[in-house]
């Protein structure tokens, strides 16, 4: 099969033939239909949040189940699936509390292997690592069975693939983490794929004022089309003053930071009014530190909350997202710019320019996939 492999940080991905083993117990082989190009992939490429190399990147995807390993009961060959990039054990303290997104027993996914400590990809007899148990920048990928969420085969996989990260994270942040209520006021700082889905989530939740903040005019226009009631461009408008002026209040009930930049995190905290909360979604660099007015946070009872993957419970939340999409409430097509696997490096450059919400790799069929022997540990 063909895949996009990262061999060295800050170097282009190499599009090449890679061998893939059949799935082992509790695993599923998926033929990818589409894969989103996300900022988390860029962080890996740049070495900001590194994991072992070489590796096949990509963590937002959808496809068709081609083969299942022993013990798999939730899907069958031929099923259409959306991939959740964060597996969970189902029995640790956090899973027992209904918070599988912060499972305590998935460290294996952070070091580029499957749960048994081995890999399913190899090239010339050498290991090629997985990327957070998904590796969707490939024509075929082996994933944990629990990460493959079956969906209605009549729905387009290209659009549904966006649910695997951007929609689940953005809408989940609104529904699960912040629990936005009708009439609440919202500010979204950063209107890429995740931020735009925060906007949509707030609109679906019947929020009152929904203020989109971004420096790219096209993204602000897109945010308005998806439910934002106001748009503020920090390039030409002081954001804090503008938001307070729009609301006639000291700040919003909920702010969502979807970039991971210390300056925009600080801004998101400043935008919160009395009794409100700032939800931090974007992946900040490990060394990032953010100053805030501690007395004001205490005096006004402001919450600063982290949000990992929209606080999702994949078996529950993914079907909900599909229902919202099917009902026309969740719109995904307008965010997507398609490309081929061969154009993935161009997609990263486009992302860094800030001109698109989400580039989506559309995979062509490839019946000549190569497999290694089932028992090999590479």
Backbone torsions as a table, in degrees:
resi	resn	phi	psi	omega
1	UNK	NA	161.1	176.4
2	UNK	-96.9	143.3	-179.3
3	UNK	-150.4	160.8	175.9
4	UNK	-100.4	111.9	-172.8
5	UNK	-110.1	132.8	174.2
6	UNK	-96.9	118.7	179.6
7	UNK	-100.7	-27.1	-176.8
8	UNK	-150.2	136.2	178.9
9	UNK	-59.9	144.1	-179.9
10	UNK	66.1	22.9	174.2
11	UNK	-121.7	155.3	178.9
12	UNK	-63.2	150.6	172.0
13	UNK	-68.3	146.9	179.7
14	UNK	-104.1	122.3	178.3
15	UNK	-89.2	114.6	-174.1
16	UNK	-154.8	171.0	176.4
17	UNK	-77.3	131.4	178.3
18	UNK	-131.5	142.3	177.2
19	UNK	-85.5	145.6	178.4
20	UNK	-129.6	131.6	177.4
21	UNK	-79.8	157.9	172.5
22	UNK	-64.4	159.9	179.8
23	UNK	-69.0	144.2	174.1
24	UNK	-93.3	-169.8	-177.3
25	UNK	-56.3	130.1	178.0
26	UNK	75.5	16.9	-177.5
27	UNK	-123.6	161.7	-176.6
28	UNK	-134.9	136.3	172.6
29	UNK	-95.5	124.3	-176.3
30	UNK	-119.6	131.7	170.8
31	UNK	-87.6	115.0	-173.4
32	UNK	-71.8	137.6	174.0
33	UNK	-99.3	-38.5	-178.0
34	UNK	-157.1	154.6	179.9
35	UNK	-148.0	126.7	178.6
36	UNK	-77.6	149.2	176.7
37	UNK	-102.4	107.8	-168.8
38	UNK	-110.0	160.0	177.7
39	UNK	-61.7	-28.6	177.5
40	UNK	-63.9	-35.2	174.6
41	UNK	-64.8	-38.7	178.2
42	UNK	-64.9	-39.7	177.0
43	UNK	-59.6	-41.1	177.6
44	UNK	-65.0	-45.3	-179.4
45	UNK	-59.8	-40.6	-177.6
46	UNK	-82.3	-8.0	-179.5
47	UNK	81.2	13.5	178.8
48	UNK	-70.4	-44.9	175.2
49	UNK	-124.9	79.4	-171.1
50	UNK	-80.4	157.8	167.3
51	UNK	-142.6	171.9	-171.3
52	UNK	-57.4	144.3	178.2
53	UNK	-117.1	158.5	-4.5
54	UNK	-70.9	156.8	-177.3
55	UNK	-148.9	150.5	171.8
56	UNK	-93.2	117.1	-176.9
57	UNK	-79.9	-176.1	178.9
58	UNK	99.9	129.2	-178.8
59	UNK	-142.4	6.4	-179.2
60	UNK	-125.1	103.4	-173.7
61	UNK	-156.8	172.3	176.5
62	UNK	-150.4	154.2	-179.1
63	UNK	-172.4	-157.8	-176.3
64	UNK	-123.6	130.8	179.2
65	UNK	-64.8	127.3	179.6
66	UNK	-104.4	-31.8	-177.9
67	UNK	-157.7	146.4	177.3
68	UNK	-121.2	149.3	177.3
69	UNK	-87.9	174.6	178.6
70	UNK	-57.1	141.0	175.3
71	UNK	83.5	0.0	-179.1
72	UNK	-85.4	126.6	-177.4
73	UNK	-125.3	-14.0	-173.6
74	UNK	-83.1	-18.7	178.3
75	UNK	-140.1	162.9	177.4
76	UNK	-132.4	158.4	174.8
77	UNK	-53.5	136.4	-178.0
78	UNK	98.1	-16.7	178.9
79	UNK	-68.4	141.0	171.4
80	UNK	-86.1	134.8	-175.6
81	UNK	-137.5	148.5	166.3
82	UNK	-102.8	139.5	-176.7
83	UNK	-96.1	128.6	169.4
84	UNK	-92.9	129.3	-172.8
85	UNK	-84.1	-5.2	-176.2
86	UNK	-117.6	101.1	177.7
87	UNK	-72.3	170.2	179.5
88	UNK	-150.9	155.6	-173.7
89	UNK	-85.0	-29.4	179.1
90	UNK	87.2	-5.0	-175.9
91	UNK	-134.5	-5.0	179.0
92	UNK	-74.7	177.3	-177.1
93	UNK	-59.8	-42.1	-178.9
94	UNK	-71.9	-41.4	177.1
95	UNK	-61.3	-41.0	179.5
96	UNK	-63.7	-25.5	178.7
97	UNK	-89.1	6.3	179.4
98	UNK	78.4	26.7	-179.8
99	UNK	-125.6	62.2	-176.3
100	UNK	-65.0	-18.7	179.7
101	UNK	-66.7	-18.7	175.8
102	UNK	-120.5	41.5	176.2
103	UNK	-52.7	142.0	-177.3
104	UNK	-88.7	-3.3	-169.9
105	UNK	-127.3	42.3	178.5
106	UNK	-127.9	29.5	179.6
107	UNK	-59.9	-26.5	179.6
108	UNK	-58.6	-33.1	-178.4
109	UNK	-70.1	-20.3	-179.2
110	UNK	-83.5	-12.4	-178.7
111	UNK	-111.1	17.1	169.0
112	UNK	79.9	24.8	179.0
113	UNK	-125.5	178.1	167.6
114	UNK	-88.9	-179.5	-171.1
115	UNK	-62.4	-26.4	-178.7
116	UNK	-86.7	5.6	178.2
117	UNK	84.3	3.3	178.4
118	UNK	-110.6	174.6	179.5
119	UNK	-118.8	161.4	178.1
120	UNK	-108.1	-4.4	179.9
121	UNK	-109.8	144.9	173.0
122	UNK	-156.9	159.1	-177.8
123	UNK	-141.9	117.5	179.1
124	UNK	57.9	36.8	178.8
125	UNK	82.5	3.1	-179.5
126	UNK	-113.5	151.1	179.7
127	UNK	-66.6	140.4	167.0
128	UNK	-121.0	123.0	-171.4
129	UNK	-78.8	155.8	171.9
130	UNK	-80.9	159.4	173.7
131	UNK	-116.7	114.1	-175.1
132	UNK	35.5	51.0	170.7
133	UNK	59.7	24.8	-177.9
134	UNK	-129.0	-60.3	178.7
135	UNK	48.6	61.6	-175.7
136	UNK	-85.6	-4.7	175.5
137	UNK	-82.7	51.9	-178.2
138	UNK	-153.3	156.1	179.1
139	UNK	-71.5	-27.2	176.1
140	UNK	-134.6	146.1	175.0
141	UNK	-146.1	147.5	174.3
142	UNK	-103.9	127.5	-176.2
143	UNK	-133.2	159.3	172.4
144	UNK	-60.6	141.5	-176.9
145	UNK	-57.9	-36.9	-178.8
146	UNK	-66.3	-18.8	179.6
147	UNK	-82.8	-11.6	-179.3
148	UNK	-98.0	104.9	-176.2
149	UNK	-98.2	114.1	-177.6
150	UNK	-66.1	143.2	-179.1
151	UNK	-134.8	166.3	179.4
152	UNK	-60.8	120.2	-177.6
153	UNK	-67.2	-10.8	178.8
154	UNK	-81.4	-10.6	-177.8
155	UNK	-92.2	148.5	-175.3
156	UNK	-72.7	123.6	-177.3
157	UNK	-68.0	-27.8	179.8
158	UNK	-60.3	-45.2	179.8
159	UNK	-75.5	-40.0	-178.9
160	UNK	-63.5	-26.9	-179.6
161	UNK	-59.2	-28.1	179.6
162	UNK	-64.7	-19.9	178.8
163	UNK	-69.7	-24.4	-174.9
164	UNK	-63.6	-22.6	176.8
165	UNK	-140.8	-66.8	-170.4
166	UNK	-59.3	-49.6	-177.7
167	UNK	-70.7	-44.2	179.5
168	UNK	-60.9	-41.3	-178.2
169	UNK	-71.6	-48.1	-176.3
170	UNK	-69.9	-52.4	179.7
171	UNK	-66.7	-39.6	178.2
172	UNK	-60.8	-39.1	178.4
173	UNK	-59.3	-37.9	-179.9
174	UNK	-74.2	-49.0	-175.3
175	UNK	-75.7	-47.7	-169.8
176	UNK	-92.8	-47.1	-174.9
177	UNK	-80.8	-55.0	-177.1
178	UNK	-83.1	-29.8	-175.8
179	UNK	53.8	55.7	179.4
180	UNK	-61.9	135.5	-179.1
181	UNK	-109.5	160.1	178.4
182	UNK	-54.5	133.2	178.6
183	UNK	90.0	-14.1	178.1
184	UNK	-63.7	152.6	177.3
185	UNK	-99.6	144.0	-170.5
186	UNK	-136.8	140.5	168.1
187	UNK	-124.4	136.5	178.4
188	UNK	-119.2	116.1	-178.3
189	UNK	-99.2	108.9	-177.4
190	UNK	101.0	110.2	-173.6
191	UNK	-113.6	51.9	167.3
192	UNK	-83.6	-156.6	-176.9
193	UNK	-58.5	-44.7	-179.1
194	UNK	-70.8	-47.5	-178.5
195	UNK	-60.6	-40.5	178.9
196	UNK	-64.3	-31.7	176.6
197	UNK	-76.9	-24.9	168.2
198	UNK	-64.0	-43.3	177.4
199	UNK	-58.9	-48.7	179.7
200	UNK	-61.4	-43.4	179.6
201	UNK	-60.1	-42.2	178.9
202	UNK	-64.1	-39.4	178.1
203	UNK	-65.3	-42.8	178.7
204	UNK	-63.6	-34.5	179.2
205	UNK	-78.0	1.6	179.1
206	UNK	63.3	38.8	173.3
207	UNK	-62.8	161.8	177.7
208	UNK	-80.5	-106.1	176.0
209	UNK	-71.1	132.6	176.3
210	UNK	-125.4	108.4	-172.2
211	UNK	-105.8	116.7	178.4
212	UNK	-92.2	135.0	-179.1
213	UNK	-124.8	120.1	178.4
214	UNK	-163.7	156.7	179.6
215	UNK	-90.8	-7.3	-177.2
216	UNK	-101.7	112.3	-176.8
217	UNK	-55.5	-37.5	-178.7
218	UNK	-63.4	-38.3	179.1
219	UNK	-68.3	-35.4	177.1
220	UNK	-66.3	-38.4	175.8
221	UNK	-63.6	-41.7	179.1
222	UNK	-64.8	-40.3	177.9
223	UNK	-60.5	-41.1	177.4
224	UNK	-62.1	-40.8	-179.3
225	UNK	-67.3	-20.5	-178.5
226	UNK	-100.7	4.6	173.2
227	UNK	128.1	-6.7	178.0
228	UNK	-65.8	135.7	178.2
229	UNK	-89.2	-21.8	179.6
230	UNK	-143.3	156.5	177.8
231	UNK	-135.7	134.8	-179.7
232	UNK	-128.3	128.1	177.7
233	UNK	-104.6	111.8	-178.4
234	UNK	-61.2	-17.3	-179.3
235	UNK	-66.2	-26.9	-176.8
236	UNK	-132.8	5.6	-177.4
237	UNK	-142.4	130.1	173.1
238	UNK	-65.0	115.7	-168.0
239	UNK	-66.9	-48.3	-175.6
240	UNK	-59.2	-47.0	180.0
241	UNK	-64.7	-39.9	-179.4
242	UNK	-63.6	-44.3	-179.4
243	UNK	-63.9	-45.6	179.5
244	UNK	-64.2	-35.8	177.1
245	UNK	-67.2	-39.5	179.0
246	UNK	-65.6	-36.6	-175.1
247	UNK	-90.1	-24.9	-171.6
248	UNK	66.1	30.9	-177.3
249	UNK	-144.9	175.4	-176.0
250	UNK	-81.3	-2.2	177.8
251	UNK	159.8	-177.2	-176.3
252	UNK	-90.5	164.0	174.5
253	UNK	-73.7	-35.0	-177.8
254	UNK	-141.2	127.6	169.1
255	UNK	-115.9	145.9	-179.5
256	UNK	-124.4	122.0	178.1
257	UNK	-103.3	117.7	-171.6
258	UNK	-120.0	31.5	-179.2
259	UNK	-121.3	-48.3	-176.9
260	UNK	92.6	20.1	178.4
261	UNK	-98.7	132.0	-178.2
262	UNK	-52.7	-38.9	-179.3
263	UNK	-65.4	-40.9	-179.4
264	UNK	-77.0	-27.0	173.1
265	UNK	-65.5	-45.1	178.0
266	UNK	-60.8	-40.6	177.7
267	UNK	-62.0	-45.8	-178.6
268	UNK	-59.7	-36.6	178.4
269	UNK	-68.7	-41.0	179.9
270	UNK	-65.2	-26.7	-176.2
271	UNK	-77.9	-10.5	-175.7
272	UNK	-82.7	134.8	178.1
273	UNK	-93.5	-176.6	-177.7
274	UNK	-53.5	127.0	177.8
275	UNK	75.7	7.8	-176.6
276	UNK	-94.9	-170.8	-178.0
277	UNK	-146.0	144.4	173.3
278	UNK	-105.5	124.6	-178.7
279	UNK	-105.3	117.1	-177.1
280	UNK	-97.1	112.0	-175.3
281	UNK	-107.4	-41.5	-175.0
282	UNK	-63.1	149.2	-179.3
283	UNK	-86.3	102.7	178.8
284	UNK	-74.8	155.2	173.4
285	UNK	-60.9	151.1	-176.9
286	UNK	-55.4	-31.3	-176.3
287	UNK	-88.0	-0.1	-174.1
288	UNK	-65.5	134.4	174.9
289	UNK	-133.7	138.0	-173.0
290	UNK	-125.4	123.7	176.4
291	UNK	-80.7	146.5	172.9
292	UNK	-149.7	161.8	-178.5
293	UNK	-78.3	95.0	-174.3
294	UNK	-62.0	-39.6	-179.5
295	UNK	-64.2	-41.4	179.3
296	UNK	-65.1	-40.4	177.6
297	UNK	-60.2	-41.6	179.7
298	UNK	-70.6	-49.4	-174.7
299	UNK	-62.7	-38.0	-177.5
300	UNK	-98.9	7.8	-179.3
301	UNK	49.5	55.0	177.1
302	UNK	-91.9	133.3	177.3
303	UNK	-98.2	138.9	171.3
304	UNK	-117.2	113.2	-171.3
305	UNK	-122.6	137.5	171.2
306	UNK	-82.7	151.4	179.7
307	UNK	-137.1	111.6	-179.4
308	UNK	-104.9	113.8	177.4
309	UNK	56.3	39.8	174.8
310	UNK	63.7	19.4	-177.8
311	UNK	51.4	36.1	-171.4
312	UNK	-78.4	152.5	165.5
313	UNK	-115.7	95.3	-169.3
314	UNK	-49.3	-45.4	-178.0
315	UNK	-64.2	-23.1	-179.8
316	UNK	-94.4	-47.3	-171.1
317	UNK	-80.3	-33.3	179.2
318	UNK	-63.7	-45.6	175.4
319	UNK	-60.4	-33.7	176.4
320	UNK	-63.7	-44.4	178.2
321	UNK	-61.3	-41.0	178.0
322	UNK	-61.8	-42.5	178.5
323	UNK	-63.3	-40.8	177.9
324	UNK	-64.3	-39.1	177.9
325	UNK	-66.2	-47.3	-179.2
326	UNK	-60.7	-34.2	-179.3
327	UNK	-83.4	1.3	177.1
328	UNK	82.4	4.4	-179.9
329	UNK	-83.9	-31.1	178.5
330	UNK	-105.6	114.3	-177.1
331	UNK	-104.9	129.0	-175.3
332	UNK	-120.5	-28.6	-172.0
333	UNK	-61.7	-36.4	-174.7
334	UNK	-70.7	-14.8	179.9
335	UNK	-86.6	-15.4	-164.7
336	UNK	-98.0	131.8	167.4
337	UNK	-117.6	118.7	-174.1
338	UNK	-85.8	153.6	175.3
339	UNK	-151.4	175.5	176.7
340	UNK	-100.0	168.5	176.8
341	UNK	-58.9	-36.9	-180.0
342	UNK	-66.0	-18.3	-177.8
343	UNK	-100.1	14.0	-174.4
344	UNK	-62.4	-37.1	179.0
345	UNK	-66.9	-36.0	173.9
346	UNK	-64.0	-36.5	179.6
347	UNK	-62.6	-38.0	177.1
348	UNK	-66.0	-39.6	178.7
349	UNK	-65.6	-39.5	177.5
350	UNK	-63.8	-40.9	178.0
351	UNK	-58.3	-46.6	-177.8
352	UNK	-66.1	-23.5	177.2
353	UNK	-74.4	-17.5	179.5
354	UNK	78.6	12.6	-172.9
355	UNK	-86.7	-19.4	-176.7
356	UNK	-125.0	154.4	176.9
357	UNK	-78.7	-45.4	-179.7
358	UNK	-158.2	121.8	169.1
359	UNK	-83.8	139.7	-177.3
360	UNK	-126.5	117.4	175.9
361	UNK	-74.6	125.3	174.6
362	UNK	-103.8	116.8	-175.7
363	UNK	-84.9	134.0	172.4
364	UNK	-83.3	164.3	179.0
365	UNK	-72.1	149.1	178.0
366	UNK	-148.7	98.7	-177.5
367	UNK	-81.6	-3.5	-177.1
368	UNK	-98.5	34.8	179.9
369	UNK	-63.0	141.4	-179.2
370	UNK	-105.1	137.2	-179.8
371	UNK	-118.7	147.9	169.4
372	UNK	-87.2	-179.7	179.3
373	UNK	-76.2	144.1	-170.8
374	UNK	-54.9	-35.0	-172.9
375	UNK	-91.6	2.0	-174.1
376	UNK	-70.8	134.9	171.1
377	UNK	-108.7	103.2	-177.6
378	UNK	-104.1	NA	NA
